[in-house]
Amino acid sequence: MAYEIRFVASARRQLGGFEADERVGIVAAIEGQLSNEPLTEARNRKHLRPNRIAPWELRVRSARVFYDVEEPATVTILAIGKKQRNKLYIEGKEIQL
């Protein structure tokens, strides 16, 4: 079953903060990884401990895509950040998970 992918407004804005080539890779990974079986853990996709951002994370190079899955078939992209060393930044602010 193919899942519909939706972005909240803040996630679209956060995606715009990446360079064009990074955006292309992020969007391609979202479409490729999350359109089918987004609830299956994989090398770059994992379920997170409870936090204030999202229950799932997709890693795309240094980018982190945080999402939730609403059944029957919708993936909502809630936030997109950048990992630098051991710190996560979303819209330039350091975030603790």
ChimeraX commands (.cxc) that place a marker at each C-alpha (Angstrom):
marker #1 position 0.00,0.00,0.00 radius 0.5
marker #1 position 1.37,3.42,-0.94 radius 0.5
marker #1 position 1.27,6.05,1.77 radius 0.5
marker #1 position 0.40,9.67,1.07 radius 0.5
marker #1 position 3.14,12.03,2.29 radius 0.5
marker #1 position 2.18,15.39,3.79 radius 0.5
marker #1 position 4.38,18.16,5.12 radius 0.5
marker #1 position 3.34,20.52,7.90 radius 0.5
marker #1 position 4.07,24.17,7.04 radius 0.5
marker #1 position 7.05,24.41,9.40 radius 0.5
marker #1 position 8.66,21.30,7.83 radius 0.5
marker #1 position 8.35,22.85,4.34 radius 0.5
marker #1 position 10.06,25.97,5.67 radius 0.5
marker #1 position 12.81,23.89,7.30 radius 0.5
marker #1 position 13.39,21.99,4.04 radius 0.5
marker #1 position 13.90,25.35,2.31 radius 0.5
marker #1 position 16.83,26.02,4.63 radius 0.5
marker #1 position 18.92,23.30,2.98 radius 0.5
marker #1 position 21.02,23.72,-0.17 radius 0.5
marker #1 position 19.28,22.70,-3.41 radius 0.5
marker #1 position 21.23,19.46,-3.84 radius 0.5
marker #1 position 20.51,18.49,-0.22 radius 0.5
marker #1 position 16.79,19.21,-0.71 radius 0.5
marker #1 position 16.68,16.93,-3.75 radius 0.5
marker #1 position 18.28,14.09,-1.76 radius 0.5
marker #1 position 15.99,14.63,1.23 radius 0.5
marker #1 position 12.82,14.63,-0.88 radius 0.5
marker #1 position 13.98,11.57,-2.84 radius 0.5
marker #1 position 14.68,9.70,0.43 radius 0.5
marker #1 position 11.30,10.69,1.87 radius 0.5
marker #1 position 9.50,9.45,-1.24 radius 0.5
marker #1 position 11.58,6.30,-1.53 radius 0.5
marker #1 position 11.70,5.30,2.12 radius 0.5
marker #1 position 8.34,6.46,3.47 radius 0.5
marker #1 position 5.86,5.75,0.66 radius 0.5
marker #1 position 5.87,2.04,1.50 radius 0.5
marker #1 position 6.20,0.50,4.96 radius 0.5
marker #1 position 7.13,3.64,6.93 radius 0.5
marker #1 position 6.59,1.75,10.20 radius 0.5
marker #1 position 9.31,-0.80,9.45 radius 0.5
marker #1 position 12.66,-0.05,11.08 radius 0.5
marker #1 position 15.59,0.00,8.68 radius 0.5
marker #1 position 19.20,1.13,8.64 radius 0.5
marker #1 position 18.24,4.79,8.16 radius 0.5
marker #1 position 14.76,4.69,9.70 radius 0.5
marker #1 position 13.99,4.12,13.36 radius 0.5
marker #1 position 11.34,4.46,16.00 radius 0.5
marker #1 position 12.37,6.97,18.67 radius 0.5
marker #1 position 11.90,7.06,22.41 radius 0.5
marker #1 position 9.04,9.35,23.43 radius 0.5
marker #1 position 9.99,12.97,22.70 radius 0.5
marker #1 position 8.36,16.29,21.85 radius 0.5
marker #1 position 9.11,16.21,18.13 radius 0.5
marker #1 position 8.00,12.94,16.53 radius 0.5
marker #1 position 7.86,9.18,17.03 radius 0.5
marker #1 position 9.93,8.30,13.91 radius 0.5
marker #1 position 13.19,9.49,12.35 radius 0.5
marker #1 position 14.59,9.09,8.85 radius 0.5
marker #1 position 18.32,9.80,8.44 radius 0.5
marker #1 position 19.44,11.29,5.13 radius 0.5
marker #1 position 23.18,12.05,5.32 radius 0.5
marker #1 position 23.38,14.86,7.90 radius 0.5
marker #1 position 19.65,15.64,7.67 radius 0.5
marker #1 position 17.06,14.20,10.04 radius 0.5
marker #1 position 13.43,13.91,8.96 radius 0.5
marker #1 position 10.97,13.48,11.82 radius 0.5
marker #1 position 7.59,12.01,10.99 radius 0.5
marker #1 position 4.44,10.33,12.25 radius 0.5
marker #1 position 2.22,7.78,10.55 radius 0.5
marker #1 position -1.55,8.09,10.66 radius 0.5
marker #1 position -3.44,5.02,9.55 radius 0.5
marker #1 position -4.76,4.04,7.16 radius 0.5
marker #1 position -2.13,5.53,4.84 radius 0.5
marker #1 position -0.71,8.96,5.64 radius 0.5
marker #1 position 2.83,9.95,6.61 radius 0.5
marker #1 position 3.11,13.45,8.09 radius 0.5
marker #1 position 6.53,15.10,8.00 radius 0.5
marker #1 position 6.68,17.12,11.23 radius 0.5
marker #1 position 10.22,18.53,11.24 radius 0.5
marker #1 position 13.48,18.46,9.29 radius 0.5
marker #1 position 16.76,19.22,10.99 radius 0.5
marker #1 position 20.49,19.00,10.52 radius 0.5
marker #1 position 22.82,16.88,12.62 radius 0.5
marker #1 position 26.24,18.40,13.28 radius 0.5
marker #1 position 28.49,16.11,15.27 radius 0.5
marker #1 position 26.32,15.07,18.22 radius 0.5
marker #1 position 23.93,18.04,18.09 radius 0.5
marker #1 position 20.65,18.42,16.23 radius 0.5
marker #1 position 19.61,21.81,14.86 radius 0.5
marker #1 position 16.14,22.68,13.61 radius 0.5
marker #1 position 15.79,26.17,12.15 radius 0.5
marker #1 position 19.15,27.09,13.64 radius 0.5
marker #1 position 18.19,26.15,17.20 radius 0.5
marker #1 position 19.78,23.25,19.05 radius 0.5
marker #1 position 17.16,20.64,19.93 radius 0.5
marker #1 position 17.39,17.96,22.61 radius 0.5
marker #1 position 15.50,14.76,21.89 radius 0.5
marker link #1:1,2 radius 0.2
marker link #1:2,3 radius 0.2
marker link #1:3,4 radius 0.2
marker link #1:4,5 radius 0.2
marker link #1:5,6 radius 0.2
marker link #1:6,7 radius 0.2
marker link #1:7,8 radius 0.2
marker link #1:8,9 radius 0.2
marker link #1:9,10 radius 0.2
marker link #1:10,11 radius 0.2
marker link #1:11,12 radius 0.2
marker link #1:12,13 radius 0.2
marker link #1:13,14 radius 0.2
marker link #1:14,15 radius 0.2
marker link #1:15,16 radius 0.2
marker link #1:16,17 radius 0.2
marker link #1:17,18 radius 0.2
marker link #1:18,19 radius 0.2
marker link #1:19,20 radius 0.2
marker link #1:20,21 radius 0.2
marker link #1:21,22 radius 0.2
marker link #1:22,23 radius 0.2
marker link #1:23,24 radius 0.2
marker link #1:24,25 radius 0.2
marker link #1:25,26 radius 0.2
marker link #1:26,27 radius 0.2
marker link #1:27,28 radius 0.2
marker link #1:28,29 radius 0.2
marker link #1:29,30 radius 0.2
marker link #1:30,31 radius 0.2
marker link #1:31,32 radius 0.2
marker link #1:32,33 radius 0.2
marker link #1:33,34 radius 0.2
marker link #1:34,35 radius 0.2
marker link #1:35,36 radius 0.2
marker link #1:36,37 radius 0.2
marker link #1:37,38 radius 0.2
marker link #1:38,39 radius 0.2
marker link #1:39,40 radius 0.2
marker link #1:40,41 radius 0.2
marker link #1:41,42 radius 0.2
marker link #1:42,43 radius 0.2
marker link #1:43,44 radius 0.2
marker link #1:44,45 radius 0.2
marker link #1:45,46 radius 0.2
marker link #1:46,47 radius 0.2
marker link #1:47,48 radius 0.2
marker link #1:48,49 radius 0.2
marker link #1:49,50 radius 0.2
marker link #1:50,51 radius 0.2
marker link #1:51,52 radius 0.2
marker link #1:52,53 radius 0.2
marker link #1:53,54 radius 0.2
marker link #1:54,55 radius 0.2
marker link #1:55,56 radius 0.2
marker link #1:56,57 radius 0.2
marker link #1:57,58 radius 0.2
marker link #1:58,59 radius 0.2
marker link #1:59,60 radius 0.2
marker link #1:60,61 radius 0.2
marker link #1:61,62 radius 0.2
marker link #1:62,63 radius 0.2
marker link #1:63,64 radius 0.2
marker link #1:64,65 radius 0.2
marker link #1:65,66 radius 0.2
marker link #1:66,67 radius 0.2
marker link #1:67,68 radius 0.2
marker link #1:68,69 radius 0.2
marker link #1:69,70 radius 0.2
marker link #1:70,71 radius 0.2
marker link #1:71,72 radius 0.2
marker link #1:72,73 radius 0.2
marker link #1:73,74 radius 0.2
marker link #1:74,75 radius 0.2
marker link #1:75,76 radius 0.2
marker link #1:76,77 radius 0.2
marker link #1:77,78 radius 0.2
marker link #1:78,79 radius 0.2
marker link #1:79,80 radius 0.2
marker link #1:80,81 radius 0.2
marker link #1:81,82 radius 0.2
marker link #1:82,83 radius 0.2
marker link #1:83,84 radius 0.2
marker link #1:84,85 radius 0.2
marker link #1:85,86 radius 0.2
marker link #1:86,87 radius 0.2
marker link #1:87,88 radius 0.2
marker link #1:88,89 radius 0.2
marker link #1:89,90 radius 0.2
marker link #1:90,91 radius 0.2
marker link #1:91,92 radius 0.2
marker link #1:92,93 radius 0.2
marker link #1:93,94 radius 0.2
marker link #1:94,95 radius 0.2
marker link #1:95,96 radius 0.2
marker link #1:96,97 radius 0.2
view
